[in-house]
Amino acid sequence: MSKSIDELVSEVLSLPPRARAFVAEKLIESLDAIAGDGLSPAWREEVRRRCREIDEESVTLRDAEETFSRAYSALE
């Protein structure tokens, strides 16, 4: 018997944050998967490295709105 989407979502939302992030990553990867248009092995490893750094909190993330605002101001 298959689970309903609501049951599946409820079950996934009850997972710890890291597990939810993993599930989300896999779902997004599946949506982005276009035959013949995948990432090179080097870029795939770079993405994994950056995700790992974020998970380990070894990097400082910046607010996108503030970053773009500063970048646009520098162009003026």
C-alpha positions in Angstrom: 0.0 0.0 0.0 1.5 3.4 -1.0 1.5 6.4 1.3 -0.5 9.5 0.4 1.5 12.6 -0.4 0.3 14.2 2.9 1.5 11.2 4.9 4.8 11.3 3.1 5.3 15.0 3.6 4.3 14.7 7.3 6.8 11.9 7.8 9.7 13.8 6.1 8.9 17.0 8.1 9.3 15.0 11.3 12.9 14.1 10.4 15.9 16.0 11.9 17.0 19.1 10.0 20.0 17.4 8.3 17.9 14.5 7.1 15.3 17.0 5.7 18.0 18.9 4.0 19.3 15.7 2.4 15.8 14.8 1.2 15.3 18.3 -0.2 18.6 18.2 -2.0 17.8 14.8 -3.6 14.3 16.1 -4.7 15.8 19.3 -6.2 18.5 17.2 -8.0 15.8 15.1 -9.5 14.0 18.1 -10.8 17.2 19.6 -12.3 18.2 16.4 -13.9 18.2 16.8 -17.7 19.6 14.0 -19.7 22.9 14.9 -21.3 23.0 18.2 -19.4 24.4 17.1 -16.1 27.2 18.7 -14.0 30.7 17.7 -14.7 32.3 15.5 -12.0 34.4 18.5 -10.9 31.4 20.8 -10.5 29.4 18.0 -8.7 32.3 17.7 -6.2 32.4 21.5 -5.8 28.7 21.6 -5.0 29.1 18.8 -2.5 32.1 20.6 -0.9 30.1 23.9 -0.6 27.1 22.1 0.9 29.3 20.3 3.4 30.9 23.6 4.4 27.4 25.1 5.0 26.3 22.0 7.0 29.5 22.2 9.1 29.1 26.0 9.6 32.7 26.5 8.5 31.7 29.3 6.2 29.9 32.6 6.8 26.8 33.0 4.6 25.8 36.5 3.5 22.3 37.9 2.9 21.6 37.8 -0.8 19.7 41.1 -0.8 22.5 43.0 1.0 25.2 41.4 -1.2 23.4 42.3 -4.5 22.7 45.8 -3.1 26.4 46.3 -2.4 27.4 44.9 -5.8 24.9 47.2 -7.7 26.2 50.2 -5.6 29.8 49.4 -6.6 28.8 49.5 -10.3 27.3 53.0 -10.1 
